[in-house]
Amino acid sequence: MRITTEQTKNGKIRVFADGEYSFTVSGDFWYSFSIYDDDEISPERLSEIQRMALVNRCIGKAYSLLARRAHSEWELRRKLSGSFDEDAVDQAIAQAKELSFLDDTRYAADLAEELLRLKHYAPSRIRAELLKRGVSRDDADSALATLDFDAQRELLFLLTEKLVWDPSDEKDRKRVFLSLQRLGYSYYDIQDAMNDFPRKEEDE
């Protein structure tokens, strides 16, 4: 097959075989094969390069996603699978792991710490969030074991700094109680923390 190329405005290389368009790749990728215009290559070699180009694009997409934020393997695989086949995704995942760009154990520990520090979630809610993102149960449990969590300390902060409520208003108390339960706190921990707040009539 006779190869010819055409450079696009953004520096990509459009590859043609016997005058028919085949695929587009980056300049660095294409020139690494030392194939030049009017060279002859076999259909098998062209197919091999095209396959390598697909895997290369998948790897580039994986790194782009990981550069924006950390992902679990499940999250990254799900996003890549929308554009690439399973084999390409497997190779991208394997390379990201090998270079330590993808590590579910580290991801779980970092996310658990962030959810506690920024959102003040209790462990049960944190665990649910980790599992929802595809983290294994073992990694989720390991991450929770490293947390410096004190239920009463967190509840005190939420009740005094984050939530607007009137301790003497029963509707307010029920609303806040449910809000704290959604954050993963237990019935008894919430009850103890809220009972430490005097009602207005008691102050008077």
C-alpha positions as CSV (number, residue, x, y, z in Angstrom):
1,M,0.0,0.0,0.0
2,R,1.3,3.4,-1.0
3,I,1.3,5.9,2.0
4,T,0.8,9.6,1.7
5,T,0.1,12.1,4.5
6,E,-1.4,15.5,5.0
7,Q,-0.8,17.8,8.0
8,T,-3.8,19.5,9.6
9,K,-3.9,23.0,11.0
10,N,-3.4,21.7,14.6
11,G,-0.3,19.7,13.7
12,K,-2.0,16.3,13.3
13,I,-1.2,13.9,10.5
14,R,-3.9,12.5,8.3
15,V,-2.7,9.2,6.8
16,F,-3.9,7.9,3.4
17,A,-3.3,4.4,1.9
18,D,-3.5,4.2,-1.9
19,G,-5.3,7.6,-1.8
20,E,-7.9,6.5,0.7
21,Y,-8.1,8.1,4.1
22,S,-7.2,5.7,7.0
23,F,-6.7,7.6,10.3
24,T,-5.4,10.7,12.0
25,V,-2.5,10.7,14.5
26,S,-0.2,13.1,16.3
27,G,3.0,14.1,14.4
28,D,5.3,12.6,17.0
29,F,3.5,9.3,16.9
30,W,3.5,9.0,13.2
31,Y,7.1,10.1,12.6
32,S,8.3,7.6,15.2
33,F,7.7,4.9,12.6
34,S,9.9,6.5,10.0
35,I,7.4,6.1,7.3
36,Y,7.4,8.8,4.6
37,D,5.2,9.8,1.7
38,D,5.2,7.3,-1.2
39,D,6.6,4.5,1.0
40,E,5.0,1.1,0.5
41,I,3.8,-0.9,3.5
42,S,1.7,-4.0,3.9
43,P,-2.0,-3.8,4.9
44,E,-1.1,-5.7,8.1
45,R,1.5,-3.1,9.1
46,L,-0.9,-0.3,8.4
47,S,-3.6,-2.1,10.5
48,E,-1.0,-2.6,13.3
49,I,-0.1,1.1,13.4
50,Q,-3.8,2.1,13.3
51,R,-4.4,-0.2,16.3
52,M,-1.4,1.3,18.2
53,A,-2.8,4.8,17.4
54,L,-6.1,3.9,19.0
55,V,-4.4,2.6,22.2
56,N,-2.2,5.7,22.2
57,R,-5.3,8.0,22.1
58,C,-6.9,6.0,24.9
59,I,-3.8,6.4,27.0
60,G,-3.7,10.1,26.3
61,K,-7.4,10.4,27.3
62,A,-6.8,8.5,30.5
63,Y,-3.9,10.8,31.5
64,S,-6.0,13.9,30.6
65,L,-8.8,12.7,32.9
66,L,-6.4,11.9,35.7
67,A,-4.7,15.3,35.4
68,R,-8.0,17.0,36.1
69,R,-8.8,15.0,39.2
70,A,-8.1,11.6,40.8
71,H,-10.3,8.7,39.7
72,S,-10.9,5.2,40.9
73,E,-10.2,2.4,38.4
74,W,-13.9,1.8,38.0
75,E,-14.6,5.5,37.2
76,L,-11.7,5.8,34.7
77,R,-12.7,2.6,33.0
78,R,-16.3,3.7,32.7
79,K,-15.3,7.0,31.1
80,L,-12.9,5.5,28.6
81,S,-15.3,2.7,27.6
82,G,-17.6,5.2,26.1
83,S,-15.0,5.9,23.3
84,F,-12.6,2.9,23.2
85,D,-12.8,-0.9,23.1
86,E,-12.0,-3.1,26.1
87,D,-8.4,-4.0,25.0
88,A,-7.4,-0.4,24.6
89,V,-8.9,0.5,27.9
90,D,-7.1,-2.4,29.6
91,Q,-3.8,-1.2,28.2
92,A,-4.4,2.4,29.3
93,I,-5.4,1.3,32.8
94,A,-2.4,-1.0,33.1
95,Q,0.0,1.8,32.1
96,A,-1.6,4.3,34.5
97,K,-1.2,1.8,37.3
98,E,2.4,1.0,36.4
99,L,3.2,4.7,36.6
100,S,1.3,5.2,39.8
101,F,-1.2,7.6,38.3
102,L,-4.0,5.2,39.2
103,D,-4.1,3.8,42.7
104,D,-7.5,2.8,44.3
105,T,-6.0,2.5,47.8
106,R,-4.5,6.0,47.7
107,Y,-7.6,7.4,46.0
108,A,-9.9,6.0,48.7
109,A,-7.8,7.4,51.5
110,D,-7.6,10.8,50.0
111,L,-11.3,11.0,49.2
112,A,-12.3,9.8,52.6
113,E,-10.2,12.5,54.2
114,E,-11.6,15.1,51.9
115,L,-15.2,14.1,52.6
116,L,-14.6,14.3,56.3
117,R,-12.7,17.6,56.2
118,L,-14.8,19.5,53.8
119,K,-18.3,18.0,54.1
120,H,-18.1,16.5,57.6
121,Y,-19.6,13.2,56.5
122,A,-19.7,10.4,59.1
123,P,-17.9,7.1,58.3
124,S,-21.1,5.4,57.1
125,R,-21.8,8.1,54.5
126,I,-18.1,8.2,53.5
127,R,-18.1,4.5,53.0
128,A,-21.2,4.7,50.8
129,E,-19.6,7.4,48.7
130,L,-16.5,5.4,48.2
131,L,-18.4,2.3,47.1
132,K,-20.5,4.4,44.8
133,R,-17.3,5.4,43.0
134,G,-16.2,1.8,42.5
135,V,-13.8,1.5,45.4
136,S,-13.5,-2.0,46.8
137,R,-14.9,-2.8,50.2
138,D,-11.4,-3.6,51.5
139,D,-10.0,-0.2,50.2
140,A,-13.0,1.6,51.7
141,D,-12.5,0.0,55.1
142,S,-8.8,0.7,55.1
143,A,-9.5,4.3,54.2
144,L,-12.0,4.7,57.1
145,A,-9.5,3.1,59.5
146,T,-7.1,6.0,58.9
147,L,-9.6,8.8,59.7
148,D,-9.4,10.9,62.8
149,F,-13.1,10.9,63.3
150,D,-14.9,12.1,66.5
151,A,-18.7,12.2,66.1
152,Q,-19.4,14.7,68.8
153,R,-16.7,17.0,67.6
154,E,-18.0,17.0,64.1
155,L,-21.6,17.4,65.2
156,L,-20.7,20.3,67.4
157,F,-19.1,22.0,64.5
158,L,-22.0,21.4,62.2
159,L,-24.6,22.6,64.8
160,T,-22.7,25.7,65.6
161,E,-21.0,26.7,62.4
162,K,-22.8,25.1,59.4
163,L,-26.5,24.7,60.2
164,V,-28.9,27.5,60.8
165,W,-31.5,26.4,63.3
166,D,-33.4,27.3,66.4
167,P,-32.9,24.7,69.2
168,S,-36.3,25.7,70.7
169,D,-38.2,25.1,67.5
170,E,-39.4,21.5,67.2
171,K,-39.8,21.7,63.4
172,D,-36.2,23.0,63.2
173,R,-34.9,20.3,65.4
174,K,-36.6,17.6,63.3
175,R,-35.2,19.2,60.1
176,V,-31.7,19.4,61.4
177,F,-31.9,15.9,62.8
178,L,-32.8,14.4,59.4
179,S,-30.1,16.5,57.8
180,L,-27.5,15.0,60.1
181,Q,-28.8,11.5,59.6
182,R,-28.3,12.0,55.8
183,L,-24.6,12.9,56.6
184,G,-24.3,9.4,58.2
185,Y,-24.5,10.2,61.9
186,S,-26.3,7.8,64.2
187,Y,-29.5,8.5,66.0
188,Y,-27.9,8.5,69.4
189,D,-24.9,10.6,68.5
190,I,-27.2,13.3,67.0
191,Q,-29.6,13.1,70.0
192,D,-26.7,13.6,72.4
193,A,-25.2,16.5,70.4
194,M,-28.6,18.3,70.0
195,N,-29.5,17.9,73.7
196,D,-26.3,19.8,74.6
197,F,-27.9,22.9,73.0
198,P,-30.3,24.7,75.4
199,R,-33.6,25.9,74.1
200,K,-34.3,29.6,74.2
201,E,-36.9,29.3,76.9
202,E,-34.5,27.5,79.1
203,D,-31.9,30.3,78.7
204,E,-34.6,32.8,79.7
